[in-house]
């Protein structure tokens, strides 16, 4: 499950929805 979350944060960054992986991770954790 951790790997799935990692891919999700990378995908968000690649799509330009968030500027950084840390912000993507914060959204996913929220």
N, C-alpha and C positions, 0 to 999 in steps of 0.2 A: 504493500500500500504506500510505503514511503516513496518508492520509485515512481509510482503513478503521480503523486503530488509533485515530485521533482519535474516530471515531464509537463505537468499542467502549468507550473510557474514559468518554465521556459517557453511554452507555447504562448502564454499571455504576453511575455516580453516580445516574442517574435511578431506577434500580431499588432504590437504597438499599443496595447491596452494599458500597459504600465511601463514606466521608464526603467525600472530595475527589477532584478529577481527578488530582492528583499521586499519590495512593495508587493510583488506578486505573491510571495510567501505569506505576507501579512494578510492579504485578502483571502487566501486559501485557508489560513488558520482561523480567521474570524468566524 
